[in-house]
Structure formats: C-alpha cells, structure tokens
C-alpha cells in the first residue's frame, strides 16, 4: 500500500512500532510505501505520547492491526475492559438523566 504525500519524519514513532510488529515502511518519491514482512503481524505494546512520540490520532488504526496480530493480547483485553467500563458508565448516566429529567410539557399546557 502507498500513502501518498506521507513523510516518515512526521510519523517516525508509528513507523518504529510497525517495524517492531513486522510491517515495513519506506519513504518513496510519492510518499510512504507500507508492506508486511514475512509471516503474520506480531503484537506490540504501544503507549501514546506527545509529538514526536506515538500519536493518539493513530491509536485506533494500530488497535485494528493488533487485532490480527500473533502474540499476547494484553492490549486487546485492556481495551475490552475499558470499553466495557465505558458502556456501563454510559448506561448508568443515561438512567440517571432519564429519571431526573422533567417530562415534556404537552401542547395543551403550553397555551
């Protein structure tokens, strides 16, 4: 795959993690050429950081790639626990909001 207009200097930490996972990234005249090395993608640990660290903007893409990777699935299970917790909190918030919200006024009472 080729990412037209891409530059390694802007995504160096992302490229390092891809290399660690078994994905080759090279800069071409047109952008970045990305290809898998031999075998399946390997699971890697990723921690987001401010630039020039691993960008949060690429966290979802890396998570999708890690779902296909060989190796420990600690990232996937940590993500699942977090997502599950977020769903529980959202449902709890929705119950509280509905129970404390004032019922809508009928048309008859508006006049």
Buried (B, 14 or more C-beta within 10 A) or exposed (E): EEBEEBEBEEBBBBBBBBEEBBBEBEEEEEBBBBEEEEEEBBBBEBEEEEEEEBBEEBBEEBEEBBEEBEEEBEBBEEBEEEEEEEEEEEEEEEEEEEEEEEEEEEEEEEE
